[in-house]
Amino acid sequence: MPLQNDFSSDATSGERAPQRRIDQAESDIRKAAKADDSNIDAQIELGVLLCRRARWREAIEPLQRALSLDPSKAAAHYQLGEAYNQTDRLPEALEAYEAAAKLQPDHWRALKGIGVVLDRMGRPEEATAAYQRAREAQRR
């Protein structure tokens, strides 16, 4: 009898095991976030998971909720920047990335995000400076 691994199909459902685990994780995180909408970590985790699943518009609400409860979370600002960038809300993306970089000056991904957004906004000189700061932060 062949061994099943994480990449084998489940004969009863036809789904792949990793997908089922991700779906279950999303369900669990949604329950935690709904049970206590002041649970900042659950809101951030839900937003991050939705970003990883490229469900950018859905990710915005829990990330905004988390930041309304605690605006000092650089990771939440960064993920919100990603969601805004992917939904072409460039001014909001820039603001979110800048907030992440202000809270965590060596957050090279936020600095790179600033560069990407500035490029998309037609501000290449400022984008170049942001990319340079991102490279420097990544080296530290």
N, C-alpha and C positions, 0 to 999 in steps of 0.2 A: 504494500500500500504506500503510495507516495506521500511524503511529508508536505504539509501545508506551511507556507511561510507568509510573511506580511504582504506578499505580492500575489498570492494565489487567490482565485475567485472562491467565494463562498457558494457552494452548490445550491443552497436554499434561496439565496437572495440575488445572486449574480453580481453583488457589489464587491469591491475590493476592500480588504481589511483596513488599510490606512484611511480610506475615505470614510468608512464607518466610524473609525476612532475620531476623526476630525469632526464629523457630524455630531457624535456624542459629546465631544468637548464643547462644541458650540452650544448644544442644548444645555449642558451643565452650567456653562458660564452665563447663558441667558437666564436660567433659573436663579442663579446667585444674584445677578444684577437686578432682576425683577423683585426678588424677595427683599432686597435692601438696596434701594436706589441711591443710598448714600455710601455704598461700598465702592470706594474709588478704584481699588484694585480690580474688582470685577468689571467695572465700566471700561477701564483701560484694556484689560485682557480681551473683552469683547470687541472693542475697537481694533485692536491689533489683529485678532483672529480674522475679522471681516476684511481688513486690509490685505492680509495674507491670502485671502480667498478672492481678492480683486473685487470686493463688494464695497467699493469706495463710498458711495452715497450712504449706504447703511452704516458705515463706520463713523461717520461724522457725528451723529447724535450721541452715542455713548462717550465719545472722546470729549465732546463739548460739555457733557454732563459732568464727567470727571474733573475737567478743568474749572467748571463753575464751583465745584466743591473744594478743589485744591489747585490753584493756578501755578504751584511750584513744581509741577511734574514735567520735567524736560522731555521725557519719553512720550508723554501724551501730546505735547505741543508738536513734537516731530511727526508722530503718526498722523495727527490732524493735518499738518502741512502736506504729508504724502497724499492723504485723501482729497484735500482741496486741489492739489496739483493735478491729480489724476482726473478730477472732474472739471478742470479748466477754470477754477476759481482762483486765479493767480494772485490778486491782491491779498486774499485771505491766506493763501499758501505762504506767501512771503512773510506775512505777519506771524504766522505760526512757526515757521522755521526760525525767524529772528528771535522769537520768544524762547525757543529751545536753546539757541546759541547764546542768548543772554544768560540763561540759567546755568548752562553748561558750556563754557567757552571753547572747550576742546571737542565738542560734539561735531566731528568732522562730517557726519552724514547730513546734519542740519545745515552746516556751512555749504556743503555741496548742493543741497536742495535750494538754498538761497541763490547759488550760481545758476542752477537750472532754470529757476523761475525768472530771474533777471534776464537770462538769455531769451526765454520765451516772451518776455515783455519788451524785447528789443532794446535792452540796455547792456550791450556787450562789454563795455569797459568795466562797469560795476560787477558784471558776472565774472570776468577774468580775475578781479581782485578777490571775489568770494571763493572761486576755485583755488586760488593760491592759498588763502587762509585754510581751506579744507585740507589741502596737501600738507601744509605745515602742522595742522592739528593731528593729522593721521600719523605723522612721523613721531609725535611725542609719546 
